[in-house]
Amino acid sequence: MEQLFELPIQTKQRNVSSKPYHGYLCHNLYQSLGIDDATVLEKVNDFTQQLWPIQGNKTTSETIHRFSEQLWELDMMVRRMIMESFGLEKYIDEHLNSTNYLLRLMKYTSPPDDDDDDGLEETKFGLRVHTDKNILTILHQFQVDGLEVKTKDEKWIKVKPSQDSFLVMVGDSLGAFLNGRLSSPYHRVMMMGKKTRYSTALFSVPKTGVIVDSPEELIDEEHPRIFKPYQYDDFLQFFQTEAGRRAQSPFHAFAALSNTPL
């Protein structure tokens, strides 16, 4: 991680993608690199070739690929367990085969010294309040804290990092598929200390053309349909519009049917 983020800014900017939010991002205290289809070694090699055009970087490629494969196995296990718990066994294979995987490598720097005691929370945002838009997120935040998750009773709890633990979070797309049975949590990253924070996240993302729609087994009088069927790419396009950026919940603004609470 340190080796990657110590590369010159012009080098990191070669990490580009035709898909929104899949390449290099940099704003405020946050920067990240994205690897599409990180479970496929050739795709990871394409990523390292972007950063090291002449010789690539075999060691980095193999490390990232092995790491991504293990997170992929965890993603598949958790999603299978969720499907089984809701009695959706007949949809498991279709659901598991409907996704691609994006790995993001992230670095958060500490806020400037003159912001430490000014009380302005704005300056300490490593990442603003949001829900993840994908199916499932598997996050590892190494040894430096900063991640905070909002509970249903509107309280923020700090997620303490552990070298040996991973955090699994439901994304908007899985919440929609399950007709609201599970919901994606609001979360943010706050940088309060002096240490640089590194984290990784594997996102399972609906493939292009896949319709995210709730199975009929999850819709009844007690649980009416909450979200319209949609394609993930259309949601991302909406998120980039002014209406999407201004909405308290971009996903609800895009996909929720009338009278659906946030």
N, C-alpha and C positions, 0 to 999 in steps of 0.2 A: 504493500500500500504506500509506504513512504517513498519507495523508488518511483512508483507511478506518478505520484502527485508532486514530486520534486522536478519532474520534467518541465521544460519551458512552456509557457502558456500557449505559444504558437504550435507546439507539438501536441499538447492536449486537445487543441481545437481541431486537430485532424480527426478526432473521434466524432464522426458525423453519421447521421442516419436519416433516411427518408421519412421515418416515423417520428411523430412528435415525442419529445422527452426521452428519446432513446440514445442520444449522443451526449457530448460533453455539455454540462451545465455549470454556470458560475454566477452566483449572486449573493450579496450580503456576506455572511460568514461561511457560506456553503459552496462547495463545488463537488461535482461527481462525474464519473465516467460510466458509460453504459455499454453493455455487451449483449446484443440480441442473439437468441438461441445459444446461450452460454453452455448448454449441455452438449453441444456439438463441437468437437475439437476444431474442425475446419473453420467454424465461425469465430472461435476464440483466436485462432491463428490470424484471421482477417483483422481482428481488433489489434493484436500486437503488431501486425504489419502496418497498420495505420500510424502507430507511434514510433516504430523502428522500421522504416520502409526498406532499408537495405538488407538487414540481416534478420529482422523479426526478433523474437525473444522466446526461445523454446521453453526455458525454465518457467517464465511467467505464464505462458500459455498452458502448460501442463498443470501447474498449480491451480490456476483459475478453473480449468476444466474439471479436475478431480473434486475441487470444492463444490462446484456447481452440480456435479452429478450426485453428490451426497445430499445436497439440499433438495434436488429434484426428487430423490427417493423419499425424503421426509414430506415434501409437498404431496406426493401421490398417496402416501400412507394416511395423512391427515384428511385429505379430501375424500378418500375411500371411507374412512371412519365416519365422516360427516354424512355422506350419502347413506350409509348403512343405518345410522342413527335415526334418519327420517324415513326409513323404509323405501329408499329409492334405488334398490340394488339393480333394477333393470336398466337404469340410466348410467351406471358407473362407467362402463367402457366408453360410451359416447362422450360423457363429461370429461373423463381423463384425457381423451384424445383430441379434445377441442381447444387445447391451449398451446401457446408458445411460452418461452421463458426469457425474461430479461433480468440480467444481473447488473446491479448498480453498486459501484464502489464509491464511497462517500468520505469526504473530509470536511470537518468543521473546525474553524480556527476560533480562538478566544476573542472576545470583544476588545476593542481598544482600551488602554489603561484609563483614559479620561471618561469612559462610560461606566466604570465599575461601580461608582457610588452615586450616580446621578438619578437613579430611580426610574430611568426610562426603559421599560421592558422592551420596547421596540428595538433597541440597539442590541439586544441579547438574543434575538431570534436566530437560531441556526436554520430552522425551517418553520414556516408559519403553520397555524392550525389548519388541518386538512384531514380528509379521509382518503384512503387509497382507493383507486378506481378499478383495480384489477380483480382477479379472483381471490388469490391468497398471497400474503406477503410473509416471507420468512426472514427475520431480521436478526443480525448479530451486531452488538455494539461494543465488543471488546471490553476495555477496562475503564473507559471514561463515560460517566453518566451524562444526562442531558435530555433523554427521551421522557416525555410526559404524556400520559393517556387520560382522557376525560371520561369519567364514569357517567352512568345514566342519571345520577343525581347531581350532575353538573360540578363535580369536584375533580381537580387535577391530581393525579398520583404520579410520583416519580418511579420510573422503572430502573431499578438498580442493576447495573451490568454484572455479568459473570463471564469469565473466560470460557465456561463450559455450557452456557445456556443459549437457547435461541427463542425468540419471541415470534409466535404465529398470529397474524392478524387477518381477520376477514376483510375483504375488499368489497366495494360497492357492487361489483358484478356478481359475486357469490351471494350477497344479501338479496339482490334482485332475483337471482335464480331460485333462491329458497323462499321467495315471497315474503321477505321480512322476518323469517324465523330466526335468523342471525343478522346482526347489523354491524356495519363497519364502524370502528371507533374513531372519534376525533383524536388526533394526537399532534404533537409538536416537538421541536427540539430547542431547548433553551441552553445557551452557553454562558455559564456563570463563573467558571474558574479560569485558570491559566493554561490548562492542558489542551493540546490538539486532540480532537475526537475523530476516530476512524470507525466506520461501520460498513456493513455489507447488507444487501437485501436482494433476495430472489423473488421476482414477481411472476406468478403464473397469469398469463394474459390471454383473453379469448382470441382465437385466430380470426383473421380477416374473413368476413362472410358468415361467421357463426352468429346465429340469432340467440341472444340471451333471453330466455323465456322460462317462466315457472311451470314445472310439471303439473298436470291436472290433479295429481294426488295432494298437492299443497294448496288447492283452491277449493273453498267451500263456503257455506253461509257464515261460519264463524271466522273464516280467514278469506275475505274477498281479495280479488287481485289488487295488488298495490302498485305494480309497475307495468308499463307497456313493454312489449317485446322490442328489442333494439339490437343494433350492431355496435360493438365496442368502438370501432373507428369513428362512427357518427357521434358517439358521446365525446370522444377526444376532440373532434372538430368543434362541437358546441362549447367545450370547456375553454377553447382558445378565443371565443367571441367575448365581447364586452359583457353580455348578459351572463355568460358562464363564469367569468372572472368576478362579477359583482355579487353573484348569488351566495347566500349563506351556505347552502348545500347545492353545489352545481349538479350533482347527480339527481337530487329530487326535482330541481328545476327542469332537468332534461327528461327524466323518465317517469316521475311519479304521476299517477292518476289523480284526479281531483280529490280534495279533502284528505290527502295522505299526510300525516304529521311528519315533521322532520325527525 
